[in-house]
Amino acid sequence: MAKQIAKWSYWVGIVCLVVSILWRAASAIGLPAAPSLVDGRTFGYLTFYRGSLLFFVASIASAAYGWASSRSSSV
C-alpha cells in the first residue's frame, strides 16, 4: 500500500508542479492567468506549487515507510 501511495503522490506532485509552472509562465508573458475566484476565495499558482511540495513530501515519507517496513521484516 505504501508503494502505491508513494507512486501516486509523486505523479500528482509532478502534475501540480507543471500546472504551477505553466500558470506562472502565462502570467509572466501577460496572458490573463490571474488568480481564480472559487467560493469567495482566491487561489493562484502558489496553491499548486505548495500542493506539489506536499505531495512530494508524502511520496518521500511513504517510500521511506515502505523501505523501513521491508527492512524490519527481513531481519
One Martini backbone bead per residue (centre of mass of N, CA, C, O) as a GRO file, in nm:
protein
   75
    1MET     BB    1   0.057   0.063  -0.020
    2ALA     BB    2   0.299   0.258   0.001
    3LYS     BB    3   0.379   0.237  -0.297
    4GLN     BB    4   0.119   0.365  -0.414
    5ILE     BB    5   0.134   0.632  -0.265
    6ALA     BB    6   0.409   0.716  -0.374
    7LYS     BB    7   0.336   0.711  -0.674
    8TRP     BB    8   0.082   0.903  -0.678
    9SER     BB    9   0.206   1.148  -0.528
   10TYR     BB   10   0.424   1.202  -0.734
   11TRP     BB   11   0.240   1.254  -0.987
   12VAL     BB   12   0.069   1.479  -0.861
   13GLY     BB   13   0.313   1.662  -0.806
   14ILE     BB   14   0.392   1.698  -1.102
   15VAL     BB   15   0.128   1.825  -1.197
   16CYS     BB   16   0.132   2.067  -1.006
   17LEU     BB   17   0.402   2.181  -1.105
   18VAL     BB   18   0.321   2.227  -1.401
   19VAL     BB   19   0.086   2.416  -1.346
   20SER     BB   20   0.252   2.636  -1.199
   21ILE     BB   21   0.447   2.697  -1.430
   22LEU     BB   22   0.238   2.770  -1.648
   23TRP     BB   23   0.096   2.993  -1.489
   24ARG     BB   24   0.349   3.172  -1.448
   25ALA     BB   25   0.423   3.202  -1.747
   26ALA     BB   26   0.157   3.333  -1.836
   27SER     BB   27   0.185   3.575  -1.645
   28ALA     BB   28   0.466   3.679  -1.754
   29ILE     BB   29   0.347   3.724  -2.067
   30GLY     BB   30   0.027   3.834  -2.015
   31LEU     BB   31  -0.171   3.638  -1.954
   32PRO     BB   32  -0.491   3.559  -1.825
   33ALA     BB   33  -0.366   3.429  -1.505
   34ALA     BB   34  -0.531   3.491  -1.277
   35PRO     BB   35  -0.670   3.461  -1.003
   36SER     BB   36  -0.909   3.259  -0.876
   37LEU     BB   37  -1.262   3.224  -0.802
   38VAL     BB   38  -1.362   3.032  -0.507
   39ASP     BB   39  -1.589   3.078  -0.282
   40GLY     BB   40  -1.443   3.373  -0.226
   41ARG     BB   41  -1.161   3.255  -0.310
   42THR     BB   42  -0.827   3.271  -0.378
   43PHE     BB   43  -0.612   3.134  -0.640
   44GLY     BB   44  -0.289   3.022  -0.742
   45TYR     BB   45   0.016   2.900  -0.820
   46LEU     BB   46   0.098   2.849  -0.518
   47THR     BB   47  -0.102   2.626  -0.460
   48PHE     BB   48   0.034   2.415  -0.650
   49TYR     BB   49   0.318   2.430  -0.535
   50ARG     BB   50   0.245   2.344  -0.243
   51GLY     BB   51   0.113   2.081  -0.328
   52SER     BB   52   0.366   1.951  -0.449
   53LEU     BB   53   0.525   1.945  -0.186
   54LEU     BB   54   0.327   1.768  -0.031
   55PHE     BB   55   0.340   1.522  -0.225
   56PHE     BB   56   0.648   1.476  -0.204
   57VAL     BB   57   0.652   1.421   0.100
   58ALA     BB   58   0.456   1.181   0.090
   59SER     BB   59   0.634   1.009  -0.094
   60ILE     BB   60   0.883   0.992   0.086
   61ALA     BB   61   0.741   0.875   0.338
   62SER     BB   62   0.628   0.619   0.203
   63ALA     BB   63   0.896   0.504   0.103
   64ALA     BB   64   1.033   0.491   0.381
   65TYR     BB   65   0.826   0.306   0.513
   66GLY     BB   66   0.853   0.071   0.314
   67TRP     BB   67   1.155   0.027   0.360
   68ALA     BB   68   1.145  -0.019   0.668
   69SER     BB   69   0.950  -0.260   0.659
   70SER     BB   70   1.130  -0.446   0.482
   71ARG     BB   71   1.375  -0.449   0.677
   72SER     BB   72   1.229  -0.560   0.940
   73SER     BB   73   1.119  -0.834   0.806
   74SER     BB   74   1.416  -0.953   0.719
   75VAL     BB   75   1.543  -0.985   1.027
   0.00000   0.00000   0.00000
